[in-house]
């Protein structure tokens, strides 16, 4: 057995001059003394150049040389890989030379693991920042359409006699319709998936954008929209020009495409945290869902792409305890890759869903995942099985 945590320990390890980290690890010790406690870094470990994370843990193999940032090991029938997803978001700590070294190591490791399937048939990866989301943002093309509609309505309003504008405003404001969300996940997830070095405006490593403007064409289009605030017509012109230049180009600006490595070397499951909810996905690559004949809601037979699981709902100060039961169920229509989610939309008195996951490798052909409720007597709220061909 082994325990894995995908970052954000204690909230935070350095809080109160490290006293919170001390207390957290004291609470973990009765388990970690007997079961290997394997970790990967999150954005809440960034203080003092990730030094609390580096000095409080001791990971095997490459982890010794990388301050526990990335490493791998075999456990029975599973090859387990941890990598540093934070490397793309903290330029003051990780430059592109660091990212290149990690990326090369990750590719070499996954290549070797894929070639060793006869002895160790399963490959599992974990890191902090997920690749996919349960609700997408509008794409550059959709934003262009919204801007064009808004510009048209404004022009029509200005052409009306002033006495009629009060009536025209009522009519025109009801006419434009925002297109259905069918774009991409927010930039933070896109950057993690495509491996684009980014920088973040918030101290906790959020509100991120690419470090080198123009590196990723889709983001450049979205940034052009935000930057053009002179008038509705200039917004429309900016986004139309940017969108026209990016159609069919999304994903081609990746510098260190992590997801491509997962696909090329057949990573079976990838676990992430960061989101304080639970999200389970269908096999997906480059935002294309692999719904082959053997893929059902809870049974993935011979999946052609990695199965992603975001399990960051173990508990923290930002998770709410409400009077109503946690929401669980289907995902937003804009994210066809998402199969199930829980603990979302915590409004109207709904509680967060305090859960954790359990991975069972039955044999060389069957792997089972269960998400467990911490508040309902250990009941299973979600389950799926991967069956190898």
N, C-alpha and C positions, 0 to 999 in steps of 0.2 A: 504494500500500500504506500501511497504518497499523497501529501497535501500540496495543492498549488494555489497561490494567490497572485492575481494579476495586478499588483500595485496598489497604491493608496492605503498605506498601513497606518492605523491608529488615529489618523486625521489630526495631527501629523506626528511623525516620529520626532521631529525637532521641537514641538510645542512645549512651552514651559521649560526651556533649556534642556529638552530631551526627557523630562520626567514622564510625559505622556507615553513616549516610546518605551521607556523602562517599564511602565505599568502594563502596557499592551503586551510586551514580550513575556512578562511574568505570567500573564493570563494564558498566553499561548504555550508556555513551557511544558505544562503537564502532557500536552499532546506532542509538541515538537521534540521532546526528549525521547520519544519512542517511534514516531513516524516522521520520515523526512519531510521537512517543510520547505518547499521549493518556491522561489519567488521571481518576479520580474518587476522592474521599476515603473512607477506611475508619476504623473505630474506633481503629486503632493509630496514626492521625495526630493524635489529639486533644490530645497534650501541648502546653502553651504556646499554647492556643487555636488549634490547627491551624497554627501559624506556620511550622513546617518545611515542611509541605505547601504553604502559601501562597507561600513565598519560593523554593522549589526548582524550581517549575514555572511555565510561562507558557502558559496555554491561550487560545484565540482567542475573539473575539466577546465575549459576556457574561462570559466567564471573567476578563477584565481587571478588570471592576468587582466581581466576586464572589470574588476571591482563588482562582480556579480551582474554586470549589465547584459551579457549574452553568453550562453553556454548550452550544452546538451548532454544527455545521458540516456542509456538504455535501462528500461525497467521491464523485465520479462519480455512480453511480446510487443512492447511499445517503445519507440524512440521519441523522447520528449525534448523539445527545443524551446528555449526562452530567448527572446531578443529584446532589444531596447527600442520600443516604439517612440520613446521620448526624444530620441536622437534627432528627429525631424523638426522639433519645436523649440529647442533651446540653443540658439547659435552661440550664446555666451559660454556654454558648456561643451557642446559637440559641434565641431566644424565639419566641413564636407570630407576632409581626410578621414576623420573618425567614421563617418557614415559609410564611406567607401570600404574601409577595412571591415566593418561589421557586415556590410552587404556581401563582400567576397567570402567572408567566413560562413555566412548563412547559406550562400549558394553552394559552397563546397560541402558543407555539412549535410544539406538536404540531398545533394547529388549522391553522396556516399550512402545516406540512409535509404534512398530509393533503390540503390543497387544491392542493398542488403535485406530485401524483403523476404527472402527465403528463410532467414533466421529471425528477423524482427519485422513482422509484416505491417505493423501500424505506425504511422507518423503523426504526432500531435504537436502543435505549436501553441505557445501562449505568450501574450504581451498585454500592454495596457489599453492602447487606443484602438477601438474597433474600426473596421472598414465600411460597414453598412449601417443603415438607419431604418427606423420604422416609419418615417415620414420624410419625403424628399422636399427639396426646394425647387423653385422654378428654374428651368434651364435658361441660357442666354437667349435662345430663340423665342421662348415663351415670354420672357421679359420684354423682348422687342415688340411682340404682338400687343402686350399690355400698354407699352409706351405709345405705340401707333394709335391704338384705340383712344387713349387719353388725349393725345394731341388732336385727333380728329374731333372729339367732343368739344375741346376747348376752342378750336377754330369755329365750329358751328355756333357755339354760344356767343362768341364775339361778333359774329355776323348778324345776330338777331338785334332788332331794335331794343333799346334799353328798357322800354316799357314791357316788353315780352320776355326779357331774360329771366324774371322771377318764375315764369311758367316754364320756360325752356330749361332752366336749371333742374327743375323737378323731373322733367322728362329725360333729359340727357344723363343725369346721374344714375338712372336706373338701367341705362342701355349697356354700358360696357360690362363684360363678364370676364373675370380672371380665368385663364385656362386651368384645367385640372393639373394638379401637381404631378408631373411626370419627368422631372429633371433629375438632379443628382443629390446626393447627401451633402450636408454642409461641408465647407472647405476642410475643416479639421479631419473629417473622415476620408475625404478625397485625398488629402495629403498623405495620410497614413497608408492608404491603399496604393497610391501611385508612387509613393516614396519621394515626394517633393519637399526639399528643405524649406521650412517655413519659420515665421517669427510670430510671436503672440503679443497682443497689446495688454492683456490682463496679467497680473502678477502670478496668477495660479496656472498660467500656461493655456489660457483660453483666448477666444477672439483672435484667431490666427489668420495669417495670409502668407503668400509665398514670399521668400526672401528676395528672389530675383524677379522683378516685374517682367512679364512676358514669357516666363518659363513655361507656364501652363496656359494654353489658349482659352479654355473655358473660364478660368478664374479671371483672366484679363478682361474678358467680356463683361463679367459681373462687376468688376472693379470700375470699368468704364461707365457703367450705369450709375454707380454710386458717386463717381467723381463729377459727373455732368449734372449740375444742379441749376444752371443758368435759366433754363426754361423747359417746358415740356417738349418743345420741338427739338431742342438740343439733346435732351435725354433720348428721344426717339432716334435721332440721327446717330448718336454715339453707340447705342445698343444695337441698332440695325447693322452698322458697319462692323462692329465687333462680332456680332452673331454670324454675319455672312462669312467672316474669316474663320469661324470656328466650326461650322457645320462639318461633321465627319472627322474632326480633328481631336475630339475629346480623348484624353488618355495618352496622346502621343508626346506630351511634354514631360512625361515622367523621367526623373533622373535615376532613381533607384527603385524600380517597380517591384515591391515586395510581393504583391498579389501574383504577379507573373511567376515568381519563384515557386509559390505554393502550387500553382497550376502545372508548371513544367515538371515538378518533381513529386506530384501526387500527394500533397499534404491532405490527410483524411479529415482532421478536425482542427479548427483554430479557435482558441478561447481568449476572450478579452474581458476587460472590466470597464471602468471609467463612467459608464452610464449607470445610474443607481436604479436599475430596473433589470428585467430579464427579457432577452430577445433571442429567439431561435430562428435560424434561416434555412432555406432550401439550399441545395448545392448551387453555387453561383460563381461565375467568373466574369470580370469586367462588366458587371451589372447585367449579365445575361443569365437567366435562371435555367438550369439544366433539368427541366422536367421531362425526363425520359420515361419510358413505359414502366420502369421499375421503381420510380419515385412516387411515393404516396405521402400523405400528411405525416405519418409517424414511422415510415419504413423506407429507407433509402437503399435500394439494391444497386450495387455497382455504380455509385455516383461518379460523374465525370469531372467534378470540381469539388473544391473544399466546402465543407459544412462549417458555417460560422456560428458561434454561440457567444453572446454577450451576457455575462453573469456577474453583475456588479452590485447586487442587491443584498449583500451580507449585513449591511447596516452602517449608518453613519449619521452625523448630526443633521444632515440635509434631508433625511428620509422622515416622512411624516407618519404619525400614528393617528388615524382618523376614526370617526365613529362608524364609517361604512367599510365594508369589506373591500379589499384591493380589486381593481379592475383586471380582468384576465380575458384573453381571447384573441380574435383575429387582428391582423395588422391593417394599417392604412392602405387604401387601394393604390396609392402612389408608389408603394414599395413591394412589387411582386415577389421579391426574393425573401420576404419575411413570412414565416409560417405561424408563429405564435409569440405573444408578448404578455407580460404581466407587470403590475405596478406602475402603469402609465397613466397620464392625465390625472394627476393627483389634485383634483379640484372637487368642490361640492362635498367635502368631508370624507372622501375616499382615502384609505390608508395606503401607504407604500406596501409593497409585498416583500417581506423579509425572507429571502430564500438562499439556498446554496445548491450546488450541483454534485452529482455522483456519476463518475464514469466507470463502467465495468467492462473489462475486456474478457469476454467469455472464452474466446479461442482465436485462431488465426483468421477466421472469417466473420465473426460476429462481435460488434462493439455496441454497447448500450449506454445511453445517457438519460439520467433522470434529474429533474429539478425538484428540490424538496422544500416544502414550506417549514420555516422555523417556528411558526406560530400555530400550526394546525396538527400538532402531534407527529411531525415528520411525514405528513402526507405528500404524495407525488402530485405535482400540479402539471407537469409536462414530461413527456417521454418520447424518445425516438431510438431507432436501431439502424445501424449501418451494417449492411451485409456485403462482404467482398465477393467478387465473382469466383 
